[in-house]
Amino acid sequence: MTSPKIQKDIVSARAQETVKAIINDLDGDYFGILVDESKDISYHEQMALALWYIDKKGQVNEPFIGLVRVGDTSAKSLKKAILSLLMKHSLSPSIIRGQGYDGASNMQGKMNGLKDLILQETPSAHCIHCFAHQLQLTLVAVAKKHKEVEIFFAIVANVLNAIGVSFKRRDKLRDHQAELLERLLENGSEANDRLQAEDFFSKINSFEFVFMLHLMLKVLLMSNELSKALHKKEQDIVNAMIFLDLTKERLQQMREEGWKSLMDEVSLFCAKHDILVPNMEEIYIPGKSKRRPSSVTYSHHLRVEVFYTMIDLQLQELNSHFDVVSGNLLLGMASLNPADSLANFDKEIIMTLAKYYPDEFGELKLRDLSHQLDTFILHMKHGDPRFSDLKGIGDLAKALVEANLVEKYSLVYLLVKLTLILPVAIAMVERAFSSMKYIKDELRSSIGDAFSNDCLVCYFEKKYLKM
């Protein structure tokens, strides 16, 4: 058992049995793919692949099935690696019904991106840009478009760099926080370092910085809650859309009602830390120059040019990056949401959704689906206790299975299942690359690709060995 060869054989056997259990659980049904690529510690390009499918209990599963080294990260190379790995496990690309990637051009590109190469072979393998990645892009876009936000993050980054160059400084900052911040920043070995530190310290002790700190904290907390929801394992796309709408509503509410509470918090913070609060009725003077003409007060600048503008930009970017949620595909999915007794049910939109899957819903099947939907909606609204407290489309799938109604509403269940197969985020494959650092690090950089893959499969998918 201490022999490295025996250990590798055991891990390999366990990984093979794990993937075999996953494939058996999938049982030839439709599935989606989650793909991401990154470099390992040896600077080898690796591609991680996870599946996304609905099991016989109506439960969403996203098992990791493999890590493959690729010669390059072009769309054609990634497609070849994906198809090779699927064929290795006897999975046909023709039953792919969902794709999940980040926003890289080789993945999402409209001209010969991986998404389009897969769609050429399987037209019903619809792709949703990773919601979590889109959320990140909105924050980056706001920082680029709003000068005050850009400056705020630049100051924060510089302060963190100044503190981060020394482990001793970081430890002291954790212990004493702001009490030692000034001394830590001034602890430079050269005159230039000290001058730079003094500049940083003066900036973070200004009212404008404190205001931006509190404003960005509120906005980022909302975004963080949405991010956590999107990264939640087995999250379905309809719930993700609901969380997105809730975030927009909270931002709008903050815009309409949050100004006074924000200013109160900022004023209390400034009073506590002896930071000068400017007279809000005085003319705002940008920067240090008093020659620049200005016709607005501090109050107008902070409220209109910063507070309102920054929130409006955030809402604008959310609407821009998530414009797909207004498409017929996802509107149909939202109509299947069972919450509030199918309050969003719209038969016409659901029928439009079915037409996105021509292989599953031909002319005759569409007619049958129409009849099933009529009966289904009456059943759902008739007060059946088994469907009275459903929170999302994932609950609906499980409830149909538990109530033994899958056969009766076979086409409705198929549409629900196809909806759930569309992935929300690529968190699983991102977690694979994070975990790879524990398996293949600087001291074990010579670990082979096969052993790395086997270790990751065993690490992530322990539950399948118990099935």
C-alpha positions as CSV (number, residue, x, y, z in Angstrom):
1,M,0.0,0.0,0.0
2,T,3.0,2.3,0.4
3,S,4.1,1.7,-3.2
4,P,3.4,4.8,-5.4
5,K,2.4,2.5,-8.3
6,I,-0.2,0.7,-6.2
7,Q,-1.5,4.0,-4.9
8,K,-2.0,5.3,-8.4
9,D,-3.7,2.1,-9.4
10,I,-6.1,2.4,-6.5
11,V,-6.9,6.0,-7.3
12,S,-7.3,5.2,-11.0
13,A,-9.7,2.3,-10.2
14,R,-11.7,4.5,-7.9
15,A,-11.9,7.3,-10.4
16,Q,-13.1,4.9,-13.1
17,E,-15.8,3.5,-10.9
18,T,-16.9,7.0,-9.9
19,V,-17.3,8.1,-13.5
20,K,-19.0,4.8,-14.4
21,A,-21.6,5.5,-11.6
22,I,-22.1,9.0,-13.0
23,I,-22.8,7.7,-16.5
24,N,-25.1,5.0,-15.1
25,D,-27.0,7.7,-13.2
26,L,-27.3,9.8,-16.3
27,D,-28.7,6.7,-18.1
28,G,-28.4,8.1,-21.6
29,D,-30.6,11.1,-20.9
30,Y,-30.1,14.7,-22.0
31,F,-27.3,16.7,-20.4
32,G,-25.5,20.0,-20.5
33,I,-21.7,20.7,-20.4
34,L,-19.7,23.1,-18.3
35,V,-16.3,23.9,-19.6
36,D,-13.4,26.1,-18.5
37,E,-9.7,26.1,-19.2
38,S,-6.7,27.3,-17.3
39,K,-2.9,26.6,-16.7
40,D,-1.7,24.4,-13.9
41,I,1.4,25.0,-11.8
42,S,3.5,23.5,-14.7
43,Y,2.0,26.0,-17.1
44,H,0.3,23.3,-19.1
45,E,-3.1,24.2,-20.5
46,Q,-5.8,22.1,-19.0
47,M,-9.5,21.9,-19.8
48,A,-12.0,20.9,-17.1
49,L,-15.4,19.3,-18.0
50,A,-18.5,18.8,-15.9
51,L,-21.9,17.5,-16.8
52,W,-25.3,19.1,-15.8
53,Y,-28.2,16.7,-15.8
54,I,-31.5,15.8,-14.1
55,D,-31.6,12.4,-12.4
56,K,-34.5,10.0,-12.0
57,K,-35.6,11.8,-8.8
58,G,-35.9,15.2,-10.6
59,Q,-32.7,16.4,-9.0
60,V,-30.1,18.6,-10.7
61,N,-26.6,17.2,-10.7
62,E,-23.3,18.8,-11.9
63,P,-20.6,16.1,-11.6
64,F,-17.0,16.7,-12.6
65,I,-15.9,14.0,-15.0
66,G,-12.5,15.0,-16.3
67,L,-9.5,17.2,-16.7
68,V,-7.7,17.1,-20.0
69,R,-4.5,18.7,-21.2
70,V,-4.9,20.6,-24.4
71,G,-2.3,21.7,-26.9
72,D,-3.8,25.2,-27.1
73,T,-7.0,26.9,-26.1
74,S,-8.5,27.5,-29.6
75,A,-12.1,26.7,-30.0
76,K,-11.3,23.8,-32.3
77,S,-8.9,22.2,-29.9
78,L,-11.3,22.5,-27.0
79,K,-14.1,21.0,-29.1
80,K,-11.9,18.1,-30.0
81,A,-11.0,17.5,-26.4
82,I,-14.6,17.7,-25.3
83,L,-15.9,15.3,-27.9
84,S,-13.0,12.9,-27.2
85,L,-13.8,12.8,-23.5
86,L,-17.5,12.3,-24.1
87,M,-16.9,9.5,-26.5
88,K,-14.5,7.9,-24.0
89,H,-17.5,7.6,-21.7
90,S,-20.0,6.6,-24.4
91,L,-21.8,10.0,-24.3
92,S,-23.2,11.2,-27.6
93,P,-22.9,15.0,-28.4
94,S,-26.3,14.7,-30.1
95,I,-28.0,14.7,-26.6
96,I,-26.2,17.9,-25.3
97,R,-29.0,20.4,-24.5
98,G,-27.0,23.0,-22.6
99,Q,-23.6,24.7,-22.7
100,G,-22.0,26.8,-19.9
101,Y,-18.8,28.9,-20.4
102,D,-17.2,32.1,-19.3
103,G,-17.1,35.1,-21.6
104,A,-13.7,34.4,-23.3
105,S,-13.8,34.9,-27.0
106,N,-12.7,31.3,-27.7
107,M,-15.7,30.1,-25.7
108,Q,-18.5,32.6,-26.4
109,G,-17.2,34.1,-29.7
110,K,-19.9,34.6,-32.3
111,M,-17.5,33.7,-35.0
112,N,-16.2,30.1,-34.6
113,G,-16.3,30.2,-30.8
114,L,-16.7,26.9,-29.0
115,K,-20.3,27.6,-28.4
116,D,-21.0,27.9,-32.1
117,L,-19.0,24.9,-33.0
118,I,-21.1,22.8,-30.7
119,L,-24.3,24.4,-32.0
120,Q,-23.3,23.4,-35.5
121,E,-23.5,19.8,-34.6
122,T,-26.3,20.0,-32.0
123,P,-28.6,23.0,-32.7
124,S,-30.6,22.5,-29.5
125,A,-27.5,22.8,-27.3
126,H,-28.4,26.3,-26.1
127,C,-25.8,28.3,-24.4
128,I,-26.1,30.7,-21.4
129,H,-23.2,33.0,-20.6
130,C,-22.2,32.2,-17.1
131,F,-24.3,34.5,-14.9
132,A,-21.6,34.9,-12.3
133,H,-19.0,36.0,-14.9
134,Q,-21.5,38.5,-16.3
135,L,-22.0,39.9,-12.9
136,Q,-18.2,40.4,-12.6
137,L,-18.2,42.2,-16.0
138,T,-20.8,44.6,-14.8
139,L,-18.7,45.7,-11.9
140,V,-15.6,46.1,-14.1
141,A,-17.6,48.1,-16.6
142,V,-18.9,50.5,-13.9
143,A,-15.4,51.0,-12.6
144,K,-14.2,52.0,-16.1
145,K,-17.1,54.3,-16.9
146,H,-17.3,56.2,-13.6
147,K,-14.2,58.3,-12.7
148,E,-14.8,58.4,-9.0
149,V,-15.3,54.6,-8.8
150,E,-12.1,54.1,-10.9
151,I,-10.1,56.4,-8.6
152,F,-11.5,54.7,-5.5
153,F,-10.4,51.2,-6.6
154,A,-7.0,52.6,-7.7
155,I,-6.4,54.0,-4.2
156,V,-7.5,50.8,-2.5
157,A,-5.3,48.7,-4.8
158,N,-2.3,51.0,-4.1
159,V,-2.8,50.9,-0.3
160,L,-3.2,47.1,-0.4
161,N,0.0,46.8,-2.5
162,A,1.9,49.0,0.0
163,I,0.7,46.9,2.9
164,G,1.0,43.6,1.1
165,V,4.7,43.8,0.3
166,S,5.4,42.8,3.9
167,F,4.0,39.9,5.9
168,K,4.8,41.7,9.1
169,R,2.8,44.8,8.0
170,R,-0.2,42.6,7.0
171,D,-0.1,40.8,10.4
172,K,0.0,44.1,12.3
173,L,-2.8,45.5,10.2
174,R,-5.0,42.5,11.1
175,D,-4.2,42.9,14.8
176,H,-4.7,46.7,15.1
177,Q,-6.6,47.7,12.0
178,A,-6.7,51.5,11.6
179,E,-4.7,52.3,14.7
180,L,-1.5,51.3,12.9
181,L,-2.4,52.0,9.3
182,E,-0.7,55.4,9.3
183,R,2.5,54.0,10.8
184,L,2.4,51.0,8.5
185,L,2.1,53.2,5.4
186,E,4.9,55.5,6.6
187,N,7.2,52.6,7.3
188,G,9.2,53.0,4.1
189,S,12.9,52.5,3.6
190,E,13.2,55.3,1.1
191,A,12.1,58.9,0.8
192,N,10.0,58.1,-2.3
193,D,8.2,55.3,-0.4
194,R,7.4,57.6,2.5
195,L,6.1,60.4,0.2
196,Q,3.9,57.9,-1.6
197,A,2.6,56.5,1.7
198,E,1.8,60.0,2.9
199,D,-0.2,60.6,-0.3
200,F,-2.1,57.4,0.2
201,F,-2.9,58.2,3.8
202,S,-4.2,61.7,2.9
203,K,-6.4,60.2,0.2
204,I,-8.0,57.6,2.4
205,N,-8.6,60.2,5.1
206,S,-10.6,62.4,2.8
207,F,-14.4,62.7,3.0
208,E,-14.7,61.8,-0.7
209,F,-12.9,58.5,-0.1
210,V,-15.0,57.6,2.9
211,F,-18.2,58.4,1.0
212,M,-17.1,56.1,-1.9
213,L,-16.1,53.4,0.6
214,H,-19.6,53.3,2.1
215,L,-21.4,53.6,-1.2
216,M,-19.3,50.8,-2.8
217,L,-19.7,48.6,0.3
218,K,-23.5,48.7,-0.1
219,V,-23.4,48.0,-3.8
220,L,-20.9,45.3,-3.5
221,L,-22.8,43.6,-0.7
222,M,-25.8,43.4,-3.0
223,S,-23.7,42.0,-5.8
224,N,-22.0,39.6,-3.4
225,E,-25.4,38.2,-2.3
226,L,-26.3,37.7,-6.0
227,S,-22.9,36.1,-6.7
228,K,-23.3,33.6,-3.8
229,A,-26.8,32.7,-5.1
230,L,-25.4,32.1,-8.6
231,H,-22.6,30.0,-7.4
232,K,-24.9,27.8,-5.3
233,K,-24.6,24.2,-6.3
234,E,-27.4,22.9,-8.4
235,Q,-28.9,26.4,-8.8
236,D,-31.5,26.5,-11.6
237,I,-31.8,29.3,-14.1
238,V,-35.3,30.5,-13.2
239,N,-34.2,31.1,-9.6
240,A,-31.1,32.9,-10.9
241,M,-33.3,35.2,-12.9
242,I,-35.4,35.9,-9.7
243,F,-32.3,36.7,-7.7
244,L,-31.1,39.0,-10.5
245,D,-34.5,40.9,-10.5
246,L,-34.3,41.2,-6.7
247,T,-30.9,42.7,-6.9
248,K,-32.1,45.3,-9.4
249,E,-35.1,46.1,-7.2
250,R,-32.8,46.6,-4.2
251,L,-30.5,48.9,-6.2
252,Q,-33.5,50.9,-7.4
253,Q,-34.9,51.1,-3.8
254,M,-31.5,52.3,-2.6
255,R,-31.5,55.0,-5.3
256,E,-34.9,56.2,-4.2
257,E,-34.6,55.9,-0.4
258,G,-31.0,55.3,0.5
259,W,-29.4,58.7,0.3
260,K,-30.2,59.9,3.8
261,S,-29.1,56.7,5.5
262,L,-25.9,56.6,3.5
263,M,-25.0,60.2,4.4
264,D,-25.8,59.5,8.1
265,E,-23.4,56.6,8.1
266,V,-20.7,58.5,6.4
267,S,-21.1,61.5,8.8
268,L,-20.9,59.2,11.9
269,F,-17.8,57.5,10.5
270,C,-16.1,60.9,9.8
271,A,-16.9,62.2,13.3
272,K,-15.5,59.0,14.9
273,H,-12.2,59.3,12.9
274,D,-11.8,63.1,12.9
275,I,-12.3,63.4,9.1
276,L,-13.3,66.8,7.9
277,V,-16.9,66.9,6.5
278,P,-17.3,69.7,3.8
279,N,-20.2,72.1,3.9
280,M,-22.7,70.5,1.5
281,E,-24.0,73.8,0.3
282,E,-20.6,75.1,-0.8
283,I,-19.5,75.0,-4.4
284,Y,-17.8,71.7,-5.2
285,I,-14.1,72.0,-6.1
286,P,-12.8,68.9,-7.9
287,G,-9.3,67.8,-7.0
288,K,-6.9,70.2,-5.4
289,S,-7.2,72.9,-8.1
290,K,-9.3,76.0,-7.2
291,R,-9.1,77.3,-10.8
292,R,-11.5,74.8,-12.3
293,P,-14.9,76.4,-12.6
294,S,-17.8,74.6,-10.9
295,S,-21.5,75.4,-10.7
296,V,-22.6,72.6,-8.4
297,T,-22.6,72.2,-4.7
298,Y,-21.0,69.3,-2.8
299,S,-24.5,68.0,-2.1
300,H,-25.4,68.0,-5.8
301,H,-22.1,66.4,-6.8
302,L,-22.3,63.6,-4.3
303,R,-26.0,62.9,-4.7
304,V,-26.5,63.4,-8.5
305,E,-23.0,63.0,-10.1
306,V,-21.9,60.1,-7.9
307,F,-24.7,58.4,-6.0
308,Y,-27.4,58.4,-8.7
309,T,-25.0,58.1,-11.6
310,M,-23.2,55.2,-10.1
311,I,-26.4,53.2,-9.2
312,D,-27.8,54.0,-12.7
313,L,-24.7,52.7,-14.3
314,Q,-24.8,49.5,-12.3
315,L,-28.5,49.0,-13.3
316,Q,-27.7,49.8,-16.9
317,E,-24.8,47.3,-16.9
318,L,-26.9,44.6,-15.3
319,N,-29.6,45.1,-17.9
320,S,-27.0,45.1,-20.7
321,H,-25.1,42.0,-19.7
322,F,-28.2,40.1,-18.8
323,D,-30.2,41.1,-21.8
324,V,-30.6,37.4,-22.6
325,V,-33.1,37.1,-19.7
326,S,-35.7,39.0,-21.8
327,G,-35.4,36.5,-24.7
328,N,-38.2,34.1,-25.6
329,L,-36.1,31.2,-24.3
330,L,-35.9,32.4,-20.7
331,L,-39.3,34.0,-20.7
332,G,-40.7,30.6,-21.4
333,M,-38.7,29.1,-18.5
334,A,-40.0,31.8,-16.2
335,S,-43.5,30.9,-17.2
336,L,-42.9,27.4,-15.9
337,N,-42.0,28.7,-12.5
338,P,-44.5,27.1,-10.0
339,A,-44.2,29.8,-7.3
340,D,-47.4,31.5,-6.2
341,S,-49.6,28.9,-7.9
342,L,-47.9,29.4,-11.3
343,A,-48.6,33.1,-11.3
344,N,-46.3,33.6,-14.3
345,F,-47.9,30.9,-16.4
346,D,-48.3,31.9,-20.0
347,K,-49.2,29.0,-22.3
348,E,-48.2,30.9,-25.5
349,I,-44.8,31.7,-24.2
350,I,-44.3,28.1,-23.0
351,M,-45.2,26.8,-26.5
352,T,-42.7,29.2,-28.0
353,L,-40.1,27.8,-25.6
354,A,-40.8,24.2,-26.8
355,K,-40.1,25.3,-30.4
356,Y,-36.5,25.9,-29.4
357,Y,-36.2,22.1,-29.2
358,P,-37.4,20.8,-32.6
359,D,-36.0,17.3,-32.1
360,E,-38.1,16.8,-29.0
361,F,-41.2,18.8,-30.0
362,G,-42.3,18.2,-33.6
363,E,-45.7,19.2,-34.9
364,L,-47.5,16.3,-33.3
365,K,-45.7,16.7,-30.0
366,L,-46.5,20.4,-29.9
367,R,-50.2,19.6,-30.2
368,D,-50.0,17.0,-27.4
369,L,-48.0,19.5,-25.3
370,S,-50.8,22.1,-25.7
371,H,-53.4,19.6,-24.4
372,Q,-51.1,18.6,-21.5
373,L,-50.5,22.2,-20.5
374,D,-54.3,22.8,-20.3
375,T,-54.7,19.9,-17.9
376,F,-51.5,20.6,-16.0
377,I,-52.4,24.2,-15.2
378,L,-55.9,23.2,-14.0
379,H,-54.2,20.5,-11.8
380,M,-51.7,23.0,-10.4
381,K,-54.4,25.5,-9.5
382,H,-56.8,22.9,-8.1
383,G,-55.1,23.0,-4.7
384,D,-53.2,19.7,-4.8
385,P,-51.1,19.9,-1.5
386,R,-48.2,18.2,-3.2
387,F,-47.7,21.4,-5.3
388,S,-48.8,24.0,-2.9
389,D,-45.4,25.2,-1.6
390,L,-43.0,25.0,-4.5
391,K,-40.3,27.6,-4.6
392,G,-38.8,27.1,-8.1
393,I,-38.7,25.0,-11.2
394,G,-36.3,22.5,-9.6
395,D,-39.0,21.8,-6.9
396,L,-41.5,21.3,-9.6
397,A,-39.4,18.6,-11.2
398,K,-38.9,16.7,-7.9
399,A,-42.6,17.1,-7.0
400,L,-43.7,15.6,-10.4
401,V,-41.5,12.6,-9.8
402,E,-42.6,12.1,-6.2
403,A,-46.3,12.4,-7.2
404,N,-45.8,9.8,-9.9
405,L,-47.0,12.3,-12.5
406,V,-44.1,12.2,-14.9
407,E,-45.8,9.8,-17.3
408,K,-49.1,11.7,-17.2
409,Y,-47.4,15.0,-17.9
410,S,-44.5,13.5,-19.8
411,L,-44.1,16.4,-22.3
412,V,-44.4,19.1,-19.6
413,Y,-41.8,17.2,-17.5
414,L,-39.5,17.0,-20.5
415,L,-39.8,20.8,-21.0
416,V,-39.1,21.4,-17.3
417,K,-36.1,19.1,-17.5
418,L,-34.7,20.8,-20.6
419,T,-35.1,24.1,-18.8
420,L,-33.1,22.8,-15.8
421,I,-30.3,21.5,-18.0
422,L,-29.4,25.0,-19.0
423,P,-26.5,25.8,-16.6
424,V,-26.4,29.1,-14.6
425,A,-22.7,29.3,-13.7
426,I,-19.5,27.3,-14.3
427,A,-18.6,27.2,-10.6
428,M,-17.9,23.5,-10.6
429,V,-15.2,23.6,-13.2
430,E,-13.8,26.7,-11.6
431,R,-13.6,24.9,-8.3
432,A,-11.8,22.1,-10.1
433,F,-8.9,24.4,-11.0
434,S,-8.9,25.9,-7.4
435,S,-8.6,22.3,-5.9
436,M,-5.9,21.3,-8.4
437,K,-3.5,23.6,-6.5
438,Y,-3.7,21.2,-3.6
439,I,-3.0,18.2,-5.7
440,K,-0.4,19.6,-8.1
441,D,1.7,22.2,-6.4
442,E,5.3,23.4,-6.7
443,L,6.6,20.4,-4.7
444,R,4.6,18.0,-6.8
445,S,4.7,19.7,-10.2
446,S,5.7,16.5,-12.0
447,I,2.4,14.7,-11.3
448,G,1.1,13.1,-14.5
449,D,-2.1,14.3,-16.1
450,A,-3.9,11.0,-15.6
451,F,-3.1,10.9,-11.9
452,S,-4.2,14.6,-11.5
453,N,-7.5,13.8,-13.2
454,D,-8.1,10.7,-11.1
455,C,-7.4,12.6,-7.9
456,L,-9.8,15.4,-8.8
457,V,-12.6,13.0,-9.8
458,C,-12.3,11.1,-6.5
459,Y,-12.1,14.4,-4.5
460,F,-15.2,15.9,-6.0
461,E,-17.5,13.0,-6.6
462,K,-17.3,10.9,-3.4
463,K,-21.1,10.5,-3.3
464,Y,-21.3,8.5,-6.5
465,L,-19.3,5.6,-5.0
466,K,-22.0,5.1,-2.5
467,M,-24.7,4.7,-5.1
